[in-house]
């Protein structure tokens, strides 16, 4: 059974980690398990955020994860299981298009 066009629609997921080693572990797992086609690791971001009633700031490592809408639920569950944060950032953004060859590669890379 082939996936519907809605299931293969590209989705970008953002998640921040405390340390690079954790980001690399998560990225490798998501790609190896075919939940993500690609994970970019942005090594130095400065985050300012609300947490438990006060403002915090700190250095984090940003994951930019490319997947499809159909694989997002499994990816989100796996990301949450691998993540060390009590409330990990899992923010999904629908992509409104892209190079057809890239989108075909992405959809083919995250098949079950």
C-alpha positions as semicolon CSV with decimal commas, in nm:
position;residue;x (nm);y (nm);z (nm)
1;X;0,000;0,000;0,000
2;X;0,150;0,334;-0,101
3;X;0,151;0,636;0,125
4;X;-0,096;0,915;0,056
5;X;0,036;1,255;-0,055
6;X;-0,058;1,394;0,288
7;X;0,155;1,127;0,459
8;X;0,459;1,210;0,245
9;X;0,427;1,587;0,294
10;X;0,758;1,723;0,427
11;X;0,782;1,828;0,787
12;X;1,068;1,999;0,971
13;X;1,097;1,927;1,342
14;X;1,297;2,144;1,582
15;X;1,437;2,021;1,911
16;X;1,703;2,163;2,142
17;X;1,940;1,950;2,352
18;X;2,168;2,039;2,639
19;X;2,482;1,876;2,494
20;X;2,623;1,788;2,154
21;X;2,672;1,421;2,245
22;X;2,301;1,387;2,320
23;X;2,210;1,565;1,995
24;X;2,434;1,330;1,796
25;X;2,290;1,022;1,970
26;X;1,935;1,134;1,896
27;X;2,016;1,230;1,536
28;X;2,183;0,898;1,462
29;X;1,896;0,700;1,613
30;X;1,626;0,889;1,423
31;X;1,803;0,845;1,089
32;X;1,903;0,480;1,153
33;X;1,544;0,397;1,248
34;X;1,418;0,571;0,929
35;X;1,211;0,819;1,128
36;X;1,411;1,107;0,979
37;X;1,581;1,146;0,643
38;X;1,832;1,395;0,780
39;X;1,917;1,568;1,107
40;X;2,121;1,886;1,109
41;X;2,299;1,968;1,433
42;X;2,351;2,338;1,498
43;X;2,615;2,340;1,772
44;X;2,578;2,675;1,943
45;X;2,245;2,838;2,010
46;X;2,161;3,060;2,303
47;X;1,816;3,000;2,445
48;X;1,611;3,226;2,669
49;X;1,296;3,059;2,798
50;X;1,031;3,044;3,067
51;X;1,059;2,744;3,299
52;X;0,871;2,683;3,622
53;X;0,782;3,046;3,673
54;X;1,108;3,217;3,590
55;X;1,324;3,318;3,296
56;X;1,628;3,101;3,224
57;X;1,900;3,114;2,965
58;X;2,166;2,877;2,851
59;X;2,359;2,727;2,563
60;X;2,194;2,447;2,370
61;X;2,243;2,240;2,056
62;X;1,964;2,263;1,800
63;X;1,839;1,967;1,599
64;X;1,674;2,043;1,265
65;X;1,503;1,718;1,171
66;X;1,354;1,642;0,828
67;X;1,074;1,387;0,811
68;X;0,725;1,345;0,668
69;X;0,384;1,409;0,818
70;X;0,312;1,035;0,824
71;X;0,630;0,953;1,020
72;X;0,598;1,244;1,263
73;X;0,398;1,063;1,536
74;X;0,655;0,782;1,562
75;X;0,942;1,031;1,542
76;X;0,793;1,247;1,819
77;X;0,748;0,947;2,047
78;X;1,104;0,825;1,986
79;X;1,251;1,173;2,029
80;X;1,072;1,213;2,361
81;X;1,200;0,872;2,476
82;X;1,561;0,955;2,386
83;X;1,562;1,311;2,519
84;X;1,694;1,406;2,863
85;X;1,470;1,710;2,916
86;X;1,159;1,679;3,130
87;X;0,967;1,862;2,855
88;X;1,166;1,830;2,532
89;X;1,105;2,075;2,251
90;X;0,930;1,889;1,971
91;X;0,802;2,153;1,732
92;X;0,679;2,038;1,390
93;X;0,659;2,278;1,096
94;X;0,497;2,185;0,767
95;X;0,717;2,267;0,470
96;X;0,531;2,436;0,187
97;X;0,732;2,277;-0,091
98;X;1,086;2,226;-0,205
99;X;1,292;2,073;-0,484
100;X;1,100;1,774;-0,618
101;X;1,413;1,554;-0,618
102;X;1,483;1,640;-0,253
103;X;1,124;1,578;-0,148
104;X;1,123;1,239;-0,325
105;X;1,449;1,144;-0,149
106;X;1,308;1,258;0,186
107;X;0,989;1,054;0,148
108;X;1,184;0,748;0,034
109;X;1,427;0,774;0,324
110;X;1,165;0,753;0,598
111;X;0,958;0,460;0,478
112;X;0,863;0,190;0,729
